[in-house]
């Protein structure tokens, strides 16, 4: 007796993709400064502008809030988080500590081919600086550090770093855009590369940490603390 085949259901379209696209778009606009610090975010306005329902917008905003890019005051407002230089003192040490660990795990895998790739990325950073492309510099700087992290083979470190770097990327762009005299990334990367070529792990780690602490010092020197007040929130 033949069994009757039941038709398989196609299923509903996965709403997750819409939420992810909304999150990616809003986070990019926050990091680039298109959505300004303390700018009010209204779910209805965003959903109308994006041509989607309010639910994925709310979900994206919740995710951005969990990452510190958005602030919400219950029943009052949702805003783009202000730029707070003090965050640098909290976030960067976590970043460079994790990258130190990644460097230790990647160290034996770094040979001439990997050194050449790091030099290639770093040369591109210098080219972007000559063109005053600060956003491009930040992205290439991330590529430089991520390349080392990925060589570690530790799949847990990357996602944590990515989340933290999204927050500091906005800060770096905000403070470094008009600070050409503070450009030290290229030289500091050269020191990391040279230490790796010499096969000196501890020296490489110190150069790596110095690269990040230099960024902290620059941000602190360029900034004053920004306090959150209701009258600072953009309408």
N, C-alpha and C positions, 0 to 999 in steps of 0.2 A: 504494500500500500504506500503510495507516494505521499510524502508529507507536503502539506500546503505551505509554501514559502510566504512568510509575512513580509510586507513591504517595510523596508527600513526607513525610519524618519530622518529627514534632512536635518532637523533641529533649527533652533533660532540662531540668528547672527550674534556672534559674541560681542557684547557691548564693551568688553575689556579693551579692544583695539581703539575705540573712540576715546575712552578714558585716558589711555596711554598717549595717544596723539595730542589730546588736550593738555595733558601734563607736560609733554615735551615742548609744546608750543609756548605755554605760559612760563615754564622755567627758563626757556631761551630768552624770552622777552624781559624777564626779571634780571637775568644775568647780564644781558646786553645793556640794560638801563632803559629800554623802551617803556617798560613799566617802572616808574620811578619809586624810590624809597618813600614809604608812607602814603603812596597812592592808594585810594580806596578801590576795592575790587567788589563789584556787585554781580551776583550770580546771573540775574536776569540780563543785564547788559552784556555780559560775556557770552552767555548762551545765544543771545540774539545776534551778536557780532560774528560768532563762530558758526551759526546756523545749526546748532545742535540743541538737545534737550538740556535741562538744568542739572540732571543727575550726574552725568560725567564731569560737568564743571565743578560741582560740589565735591566729587570724589578726588578730582585733580587738586583742588584747593586743600583738601585734607592731607593729601600726600605732601604737598608743598609746605604745609604747616609743620608736618612731622620732621621735615628737613630744615626748618628754621628759615625758609624763604618767605613765608607768609605768617602774619599774626592775626588772630581773631579775638575779639572781645565779645562775649556772649550777648546776643540781641542788640549789639550796637554797631560794630563794623568788622570788616575784614580788610586788611591792608597788606601791601608789600612790606616786608620787614625792613626796618631802617638799617642803614649801614652802621655797625657798631665795631669800632677798631678793637675793643677789648676781646671780641671773639677770636681775634688772631692769636692772642695769648693762650687761649684754650684749645683751639683747633689745630694750629700748626704743629705743636709738640706731638700730638697724636699722629699726625700725618708722617712726620719724619721718624718717629719711633717705629711705625709700621714699615716704612720704607727701609729703615736700617735692617729690620728682620728680613725683608725681601732681598736686600742686597747680600746679606749673609748666605741665604739659601741659593741665590743666583750666582754667587762669586765664581764657583768652579766651572760654570757654564759660559763664562765670558771670555771669549778668545778674540783673535784678530777680526773675524767677521762681525762680531757684535760691537767691537770697538769702532769699526768702520761705520756701522749703522748709527751709532751714537754721535760720531763726528758729523755725519751727513745731516742728522736732525739739528744738531747745534749750529751748523753753518747756515741752515735755513732760518734759524732764529735770528741770526745776525742780519740776514737779508731782509727779514720782516721788520727788524728794528730800523734799518735804513729807510724803509718805506713808511715808517710810523704806524705800522699795523699792530696796535696793542693787543687786540683780540686774537689775531693770528699768532702773536708771540706766546700768549697764554696757552693757546691750544697746542702749539708745538712744544712748549715747556712740559705740558702734561704728557705729550707723546714721549718725550725723552724719559721722564720718570716712569711712565707706564711700561715702557719697553724693558726697563730693568726689573720692574715688579713682575711682569709676565714671565721673564726668564726664570724666576724663582720656582714656577710650577705650583705655587701655593694658591689654590683657587679661592681661598677665603679672604685673602688680603685685598684683592682688587675691588670687589664690590663695596667694601667698607671705605676704602680710599676714594672711590668714585663719588660716594654720597657726601663725604667731607669736602672734597675738592669743588663740588658744585657751589658750596657756600663761599669758599674763599675765592673762587674764580670771579664772582661778582665783586668782591672787595678789591681784588687786585686790579680789575678793569676800572673801578671807580677811582682808585687812588693813583694808579700808574699812568693813566691815559695822558696826563700832561706833565709827566715827571721824567723827562728824557735823561736828566743828569743822574738819575738813580738806577740806570740800566746796568746791572751787574751779572745778569743771568748767563750770558755767553761765557764770560771769564770764569765764573764759578763752575759751570758745566765742564769747561776745559780742565779744571783742577780735578774734578771727579774722573774724567776720562784718563788723564795722565796717571792718577793713582791706580786706576784699574790696569792700565798698561804695565805699570811697575809691579803688579801682582801684590799690592799691599792692601789688605782688607781693612785694617783699622784706619789707615790714612784715607781710604776711599769713603769709609763711613763718616769720618770727621768732615771731609769735603762735602758730602751729601747733607749733613746736618747744618753746616755753615751756609749752604745754599738757601736752606729754609729759614734759618735764624736771621739771615740778612734781609729776607723778605719781611719778617716780623718787624725788625728794626725800622725798615723803610716806612711801613704802614703806620707804625706808632709815631714816627717823626713827622709824617705828613698830615696827621689827623688830630682832630679833637673829638672827644666822645660826643656821640649824638644821642640825646635823650628823647624818649617817646612821650609826646604830649598830644592831647586831643587836637590842639590848634595847629599841629603840624600835619595833620592828616589832610590830604588833598581831596577836594570834593569831586 
